[in-house]
Amino acid sequence: MRNCLLIFILTYLLTGIFNKSYSQILAIDSITFDKDYFPGFNDINGKYLGSTETMSIVNHNGKLFAGMGNWMDYPITTESEGTQILRKDSHDSPWVVDTTIGFSSLRCDGFQEVIFTKDYNGDDLSSPVNMLVGGFTRTIPPYNTSIWVRKNDINKWYRNIVNVYSATPGLTGIRSFNIHTDKITGKQWIFCGTASGVIFKAAYDPTKEGLLEIDITPEINNLGRIMAMTVCNNDLYISAGVDVINNDTIGGIYRRIDGVNPSWELVYRWAHDPSINQGQNVMRGLTCIPDPLGSNNDVIIGARNMGGLIQIIQPFNNDNIYTELDVTQYFADLWFDGNWPYMDYAIIAYNDFTPDTINEQKYWWISLAIYAPNQLTSPDNGAYFLLRNEEGMYRWGYIYDDENPVPNGKSLRATRTICKSPFSEESNNTYYFGGYDCLADTSNNTAWIYKGTLHNLTMGTSDFQSQMNQILIYPNPLNNFVTVKNIPKGSTVQIFDVTGKILYQSNDIYSHSLTINTDKYRQGVYLIKVQNSKNTITKKMIVN
């Protein structure tokens, strides 16, 4: 393993480097990276590997598949075959071309393994069917949408043409997929969301050449770009870009109302911002997670481009919304003395919040594009990502391989996808990271894949013991102040944001209660920590 250490720079390490006050909430851990794939050469079968973006890496039947893109590929390399799907068969095998979609496609927008347990009639299958599906943006007329399905028995891909068309070539791709079983009818569908704002569905039918029975009538259309889907509490949710069309505002988070005649209800709509590029006023990465506030309910986490915010939606609490982390502001505090100098925000969770279990604890890997200092100069021209634990605490990490440095003037730019290794020869803490985002810049052979091995991840999280039942924090949620009551004598009280930054501290408290002014706190989740020589108690509060 090469000596190319990534430090999850957190807590007290940040104090020395960035002159910020960060607490020791989480330990510092390390991961090493090895370059696993860069384009610009032939695979072992003589096929040219050439791509600008690694859109998604997916574990399917014990192998890795990567959906690639060729957006902004100028000048086109003469050997290039256009958009491809790559495959890695084993831990030590090179990436090869699994299939070539060609120049009729701009890129692999959506790429996912779905698992069917029912057929198109709603009858249970004798065994689950794992299916790899892809949605590719078509650039050659007719501009119709298609679901591509890998037929594993013959190792070939089949194109299911859908009765969904767009006048704009770039809006034909399927950006998101999700399996959902209708609670009323019992039928199971794969729902597909297009860049043109259409949602349609298909069911598994083994008698069809393309293995899918497609419902020709869209369930919903005329929305913004459908960026993400998730199932939470047995309900299907979708995220559509917010836009104004003919003086009507469209888009937001919608929930499906199941039934013979299904409908969709608006759950949450953020503000329309005409300063943001068309199709980018979106929420990415919708994922169902356990409530970090400990309610024993599931909630939805997602990431908004506008502002670079990670937000939580509480379906059990009248769909209440709050911000868990302002990612752009976090990095502005780290690098730019709190003042973000760029017009663009962070892009977070391109596909989803990728779940993982490490040391029997739940985590979520989060892809990320963020403008950083010296981002075109080695060794600062790598890519960043986030790691979230079940309590809503975050770490950030940096991808770089010192033995294969990125040349000056170039950059890895963005982590788009993170996938745990399926190979038994590799440790349970081995991951594949892929990315690059053209951001409308001319690009050529810029896609990348790195293998990362996590060597250590220790929990330094909050101690939730019996004293939590004695200490009271109110009101919660709150606006301008918070009161902490039943404080043990001689305690220290601190307030942190979710990055671990200390916002308030009072030492050697001998009063029974303490009221703290919070009127300058941003909306979001914070931690109140009460500590004495015997115990440490941490509780969460929400500022509205």
C-alpha positions in Angstrom: 0.0 0.0 0.0 1.4 3.3 -1.0 2.2 5.9 1.7 -0.4 8.4 0.6 -2.3 9.3 3.7 -5.6 11.0 3.8 -6.4 12.5 7.1 -10.0 13.1 8.0 -9.1 16.5 9.3 -11.3 17.2 12.3 -11.5 18.4 15.7 -8.3 19.6 17.4 -6.1 19.2 14.3 -8.1 22.0 12.7 -7.2 24.2 15.6 -3.5 24.2 14.7 -3.9 24.4 10.9 -6.8 26.9 10.5 -6.7 28.8 13.9 -10.3 27.7 14.6 -11.7 26.4 17.9 -12.8 22.8 17.3 -13.5 20.3 19.9 -12.4 16.7 20.2 -15.8 15.1 19.4 -14.5 12.6 16.8 -11.1 10.9 16.5 -8.7 11.5 13.6 -8.5 8.6 11.2 -6.6 7.7 8.1 -7.2 6.2 4.7 -4.7 5.5 1.9 -5.6 6.0 -1.8 -4.3 4.2 -4.9 -5.1 5.3 -8.4 -7.3 2.5 -10.0 -8.4 4.0 -13.3 -7.7 6.9 -15.6 -8.8 7.0 -19.2 -6.7 7.4 -22.3 -5.6 3.9 -23.2 -7.0 0.6 -24.4 -8.3 -2.1 -22.1 -7.0 -5.7 -22.2 -9.6 -6.5 -24.9 -8.4 -3.6 -27.2 -11.3 -1.3 -26.4 -10.4 2.4 -26.0 -11.2 3.7 -22.5 -12.1 7.4 -22.8 -14.4 9.4 -20.5 -14.7 12.8 -18.9 -16.8 11.9 -15.8 -17.2 8.8 -13.6 -20.9 9.2 -12.8 -21.6 6.1 -10.7 -19.9 3.0 -9.4 -22.2 0.1 -8.6 -21.8 -3.3 -7.0 -23.7 -5.8 -9.0 -23.5 -9.6 -8.5 -20.0 -9.4 -6.9 -18.5 -7.2 -9.6 -18.1 -3.4 -10.0 -19.7 -1.5 -12.8 -19.1 2.2 -13.6 -21.4 4.4 -15.6 -19.3 6.9 -17.5 -19.9 10.2 -19.3 -18.5 12.1 -22.2 -20.0 15.5 -21.6 -17.8 18.4 -22.8 -15.4 15.9 -24.5 -13.6 18.4 -26.8 -11.6 17.8 -28.9 -12.9 14.3 -29.2 -10.1 11.7 -29.3 -10.1 9.8 -32.5 -10.1 6.5 -30.7 -13.0 7.4 -28.5 -16.2 5.4 -28.8 -18.4 7.7 -26.8 -20.3 6.9 -23.6 -19.3 3.6 -21.9 -20.1 1.3 -19.0 -17.0 -0.2 -17.5 -16.6 -3.4 -15.4 -14.1 -4.6 -12.8 -14.2 -8.4 -12.3 -11.9 -8.8 -9.4 -9.8 -6.9 -6.9 -6.7 -7.1 -9.0 -8.2 -7.0 -12.5 -8.1 -3.8 -14.6 -11.3 -2.0 -15.7 -12.6 -3.0 -19.1 -15.4 -1.9 -21.3 -18.6 -3.8 -20.5 -20.6 -2.0 -23.3 -20.4 1.1 -25.4 -23.5 3.3 -25.7 -21.7 5.5 -28.2 -22.0 9.1 -29.3 -25.8 8.9 -29.3 -25.5 9.4 -25.6 -24.1 12.3 -23.6 -23.5 10.4 -20.4 -24.8 7.8 -18.0 -27.2 10.0 -15.9 -28.7 7.4 -13.6 -27.1 4.0 -12.9 -28.3 1.6 -10.2 -28.9 -1.9 -9.1 -32.5 -2.6 -8.3 -34.0 -5.7 -6.7 -37.4 -7.0 -7.8 -39.3 -9.3 -5.5 -42.6 -9.3 -7.5 -43.5 -9.6 -11.1 -45.7 -7.2 -13.2 -48.9 -8.8 -11.8 -47.8 -8.2 -8.2 -47.1 -11.9 -7.6 -44.1 -12.9 -5.4 -41.1 -14.2 -7.3 -39.5 -17.5 -6.3 -36.3 -15.6 -5.7 -35.3 -11.9 -5.9 -34.1 -10.6 -9.3 -31.1 -8.2 -9.2 -31.1 -5.9 -12.2 -28.6 -3.3 -13.3 -30.3 -0.4 -15.0 -29.0 2.8 -16.7 -30.5 6.0 -18.0 -28.5 7.7 -20.7 -29.0 11.2 -22.1 -29.7 10.9 -25.9 -28.0 13.5 -28.2 -29.3 12.2 -31.6 -32.9 12.5 -32.8 -35.4 11.2 -31.9 -34.9 12.5 -28.4 -36.7 9.8 -26.5 -36.0 8.3 -23.1 -34.8 4.7 -22.6 -34.2 2.3 -19.8 -31.1 0.2 -20.4 -31.0 -3.2 -18.7 -28.1 -5.5 -18.4 -29.1 -9.1 -19.3 -26.6 -11.0 -17.2 -27.3 -14.4 -18.8 -25.8 -13.2 -22.1 -23.7 -10.3 -20.7 -25.4 -7.8 -23.0 -27.4 -4.6 -22.6 -30.9 -4.0 -23.9 -32.5 -0.7 -24.6 -36.1 -0.3 -23.6 -37.5 2.7 -25.5 -40.0 4.7 -23.5 -42.9 6.8 -24.8 -41.3 10.0 -23.2 -39.8 12.6 -25.5 -38.1 15.9 -25.1 -37.5 18.7 -27.6 -34.1 19.3 -25.9 -31.4 16.6 -26.3 -29.9 17.1 -22.9 -33.2 16.4 -21.1 -33.8 12.8 -22.2 -31.8 11.0 -19.6 -33.1 9.2 -16.5 -31.4 10.8 -13.5 -32.9 8.7 -10.7 -34.4 5.2 -10.1 -36.2 3.6 -7.2 -38.1 0.4 -6.5 -41.5 0.9 -4.7 -44.3 -1.4 -3.9 -47.7 0.3 -3.9 -49.3 -0.2 -0.5 -52.8 -0.4 -1.9 -52.4 -2.4 -5.1 -49.5 -4.6 -4.0 -47.8 -4.0 -7.4 -44.0 -3.4 -7.5 -42.6 -0.8 -9.9 -39.3 0.7 -10.8 -39.9 4.4 -10.9 -37.8 6.5 -13.2 -37.3 10.3 -13.1 -36.1 12.2 -16.2 -34.2 15.4 -16.6 -37.2 16.8 -18.4 -39.4 16.5 -15.2 -41.3 13.3 -16.0 -41.9 10.3 -13.8 -42.9 7.0 -15.3 -42.7 3.4 -14.1 -42.1 -0.2 -15.2 -42.5 -3.7 -13.7 -40.5 -6.8 -14.0 -41.6 -9.2 -16.8 -39.3 -12.0 -17.7 -41.2 -12.7 -20.9 -40.1 -9.4 -22.4 -36.9 -9.1 -24.3 -35.9 -6.1 -22.2 -37.3 -7.7 -19.0 -39.6 -4.8 -18.2 -43.3 -4.0 -18.8 -43.4 -0.2 -19.2 -46.4 1.8 -18.2 -46.9 4.1 -21.2 -48.7 6.7 -19.2 -46.4 9.0 -17.1 -47.5 9.4 -13.4 -46.4 13.0 -13.3 -44.8 15.5 -15.7 -44.0 19.1 -16.3 -41.8 19.3 -13.2 -38.2 20.4 -12.9 -35.3 18.0 -13.2 -36.0 14.8 -11.2 -32.8 14.5 -9.2 -33.4 11.9 -6.6 -35.9 9.3 -5.1 -36.1 7.4 -1.9 -38.6 5.2 0.0 -39.1 6.2 3.6 -41.8 4.8 6.0 -43.1 2.8 2.9 -43.8 6.0 1.0 -42.1 7.1 -2.2 -40.5 10.6 -2.3 -39.0 12.4 -5.3 -37.0 15.6 -5.6 -37.6 17.9 -8.6 -35.8 21.1 -9.4 -37.6 24.3 -8.5 -38.4 26.6 -11.4 -40.9 29.1 -12.6 -42.8 28.3 -15.9 -45.5 30.5 -17.2 -45.6 32.4 -13.8 -46.2 29.1 -12.0 -43.6 27.8 -9.5 -43.0 24.0 -9.9 -40.7 21.5 -8.2 -39.7 20.5 -4.7 -40.1 17.3 -2.7 -43.2 15.2 -3.5 -44.7 12.2 -1.9 -46.7 9.5 -3.8 -50.2 8.7 -2.6 -50.5 5.0 -3.5 -53.6 3.5 -5.0 -55.3 2.4 -8.2 -55.4 6.1 -9.2 -52.2 7.4 -7.5 -51.4 11.1 -7.0 -48.5 13.2 -5.7 -48.5 15.7 -2.9 -46.1 18.6 -2.4 -44.1 18.1 0.8 -41.5 20.9 0.7 -40.5 23.6 -1.8 -37.5 25.8 -1.4 -37.3 29.2 -3.0 -36.8 29.8 -6.7 -33.5 31.6 -7.3 -33.1 32.9 -10.9 -29.4 33.5 -10.3 -28.8 29.7 -10.2 -28.2 27.9 -13.5 -31.3 26.3 -15.0 -31.6 22.7 -13.7 -29.4 23.3 -10.7 -31.9 24.6 -8.1 -32.3 21.1 -6.9 -32.1 18.8 -3.9 -29.8 15.8 -4.5 -29.2 12.5 -2.8 -32.6 11.9 -1.1 -31.9 9.0 1.4 -34.0 7.5 4.2 -32.1 7.5 7.5 -32.8 7.0 11.2 -33.8 10.2 13.0 -30.5 11.7 14.4 -32.6 13.3 17.2 -33.5 9.8 18.5 -37.2 9.8 17.9 -37.1 6.1 16.7 -38.6 7.3 13.4 -37.0 7.4 9.9 -36.4 10.8 8.2 -35.2 11.9 4.8 -31.8 13.6 4.3 -31.0 15.6 1.1 -28.6 18.2 -0.2 -29.6 21.4 -1.8 -27.4 23.0 -4.4 -28.6 26.5 -3.5 -26.5 27.4 -0.5 -24.8 24.0 -0.3 -27.1 22.8 2.6 -27.7 19.4 4.0 -31.3 19.2 5.2 -33.5 16.8 7.2 -37.2 16.3 6.4 -39.2 14.8 9.3 -42.3 13.0 7.9 -43.5 12.1 11.4 -43.5 15.7 12.4 -45.7 17.3 9.7 -42.8 17.2 7.3 -40.7 19.7 9.3 -37.5 20.8 7.6 -34.3 21.8 9.2 -30.7 22.3 8.1 -28.2 19.8 9.6 -25.1 21.3 8.0 -24.3 24.3 5.9 -21.5 22.7 3.9 -20.4 25.9 2.0 -20.2 27.9 5.2 -18.3 25.1 6.9 -15.5 25.2 4.3 -15.7 29.0 4.1 -14.8 28.9 7.9 -12.0 26.5 7.3 -10.4 28.1 4.3 -11.6 31.7 3.8 -12.2 33.2 7.3 -15.9 32.6 7.0 -16.4 34.5 3.7 -17.1 32.2 0.7 -15.4 33.9 -2.3 -17.1 32.1 -5.2 -20.4 32.5 -7.0 -21.0 28.8 -7.0 -21.9 26.7 -3.9 -20.8 23.2 -2.9 -22.4 20.3 -4.9 -23.2 17.6 -2.3 -24.5 14.0 -2.7 -24.5 13.7 -6.5 -26.4 10.4 -6.2 -27.2 9.5 -2.6 -25.9 9.4 0.9 -24.2 6.0 0.6 -24.9 3.9 3.7 -22.2 1.9 5.4 -21.5 0.0 8.6 -18.1 0.5 10.3 -17.3 -1.1 13.6 -20.9 -1.9 14.0 -21.9 1.8 13.7 -23.9 3.3 10.8 -22.2 5.9 8.6 -23.0 7.6 5.3 -20.5 8.5 2.6 -21.2 11.7 0.8 -19.8 12.8 -2.6 -18.8 16.4 -2.9 -17.5 19.1 -5.2 -16.1 22.2 -3.5 -13.8 25.0 -4.6 -10.6 24.8 -2.5 -7.4 26.9 -2.2 -4.7 26.1 -4.7 -7.0 23.7 -6.4 -5.0 23.6 -9.6 -1.6 23.0 -7.9 -0.3 19.7 -6.8 -0.8 18.3 -4.2 -3.9 20.4 -3.5 -5.7 19.5 -6.7 -7.4 16.3 -5.4 -11.0 15.8 -4.5 -13.0 16.0 -1.3 -15.8 14.0 0.3 -17.8 13.9 3.6 -18.5 11.1 6.1 -21.6 11.4 8.4 -22.3 9.3 11.4 -25.7 8.3 12.9 -25.8 11.3 15.2 -25.4 13.8 12.4 -21.7 14.5 13.0 -19.4 15.1 10.0 -15.9 14.4 8.9 -14.3 15.5 5.7 -11.6 13.8 3.6 -9.3 14.4 0.7 -8.4 12.1 -2.2 -4.9 12.0 -3.4 -2.2 9.5 -4.4 1.3 10.9 -3.9 2.9 8.3 -6.1 0.5 9.3 -9.0 0.2 13.0 -8.6 -2.3 15.0 -10.6 -0.4 17.4 -12.9 -0.4 21.1 -12.1 -3.1 22.9 -14.0 -5.5 20.0 -13.6 -7.7 18.8 -10.8 -9.8 15.8 -9.7 -12.4 18.5 -9.1 -15.3 16.4 -7.7 -16.1 13.1 -6.0 -19.3 11.9 -7.6 -19.6 8.3 -6.4 -18.4 6.1 -3.5 -18.9 2.3 -3.5 -17.8 -0.3 -1.0 -15.6 -3.1 -2.5 -17.5 -6.4 -3.1 -14.3 -8.4 -3.4 -13.5 -10.9 -0.7 -9.8 -10.5 -1.1 -10.0 -6.9 0.0 -10.7 -5.7 3.5 -14.2 -4.7 4.7 -12.9 -1.2 4.8 -12.0 -0.9 1.1 -13.9 1.6 -1.1 -13.9 2.8 -4.7 -14.2 6.5 -5.3 -15.0 8.0 -8.7 -15.6 11.4 -10.1 -14.9 14.6 -12.0 -17.5 17.2 -12.9 -16.9 19.1 -16.2 -19.0 22.1 -15.0 -19.4 23.1 -18.6 -15.6 23.3 -19.1 -13.9 21.7 -22.1 -12.6 18.3 -20.9 -10.9 15.3 -22.2 -10.1 12.0 -20.5 -10.7 13.6 -17.1 -12.7 10.8 -15.4 -11.0 9.0 -12.5 -11.4 6.1 -10.0 -9.3 5.6 -6.9 -9.3 2.7 -4.4 -9.3 3.8 -0.8 -8.5 1.6 2.2 -9.7 2.9 5.6 -7.2 1.9 8.2 -8.8 3.3 11.4 -12.2 4.7 12.4 -12.8 5.2 16.1 -15.9 6.6 17.7 -15.6 9.6 19.9 -19.3 10.3 19.9 -21.6 11.6 22.5 -22.2 9.8 25.8 -25.9 9.2 26.2 -26.2 7.7 29.7 -28.7 8.0 32.5 -27.9 11.6 33.4 -29.5 12.7 30.1 -32.8 12.0 31.7 -32.0 14.6 34.5 -30.6 17.5 32.5 -33.3 19.5 30.7 -32.9 21.7 27.7 -35.7 23.9 26.6 -37.3 25.2 24.5 -36.3 22.8 21.8 -36.6 23.7 18.9 -35.7 27.2 19.9 -35.2 30.7 18.4 -33.4 33.3 20.6 -32.4 31.5 23.8 -32.0 28.1 25.4 -32.1 27.1 29.0 -30.1 24.2 30.5 -31.5 23.0 33.8 -30.4 20.5 36.5 -26.7 21.1 35.8 -24.4 19.2 38.1 -22.2 21.4 40.2 -18.8 22.3 38.9 -19.7 21.4 35.3 -18.6 23.0 32.0 -21.3 23.8 29.4 -20.4 24.0 25.7 -22.4 24.4 22.5 -21.0 23.0 19.3 -22.2 23.1 15.7 -22.2 19.8 13.8 -18.7 20.3 12.6 -17.4 20.4 16.2 -16.8 24.1 16.3 -17.2 25.6 19.8 -19.8 28.4 19.8 -20.3 28.8 23.5 -18.4 27.7 26.7 -19.0 28.4 30.4 -16.7 26.7 33.0 -17.2 25.7 36.7 -20.9 26.4 36.8 -22.5 26.1 40.3 -25.9 27.4 39.5 -28.8 25.0 38.9 -29.7 26.4 35.5 -28.2 28.5 32.8 -29.9 30.5 30.0 -27.8 31.1 26.8 -28.5 33.7 24.1 -28.7 32.0 20.6 -30.2 34.8 18.5 -27.1 34.9 16.3 -27.1 31.2 15.6 -27.9 30.0 12.1 -30.8 27.5 11.6 -29.7 24.0 12.1 -28.7 21.3 14.6 -26.3 22.0 17.5 -24.9 20.0 20.4 -25.0 21.1 24.1 -22.4 19.3 26.1 -22.4 19.3 29.9 -19.2 17.8 31.4 -17.7 17.4 34.9 -15.1 15.1 36.4 -17.4 12.1 36.4 -19.6 12.3 33.3 -20.1 13.9 29.9 -23.6 14.4 28.7 -24.5 15.6 25.2 -27.9 16.6 23.9 -29.1 18.1 20.6 -31.0 21.2 20.0 -32.5 22.7 16.9 -32.4 26.4 16.1 -35.3 27.5 13.8 
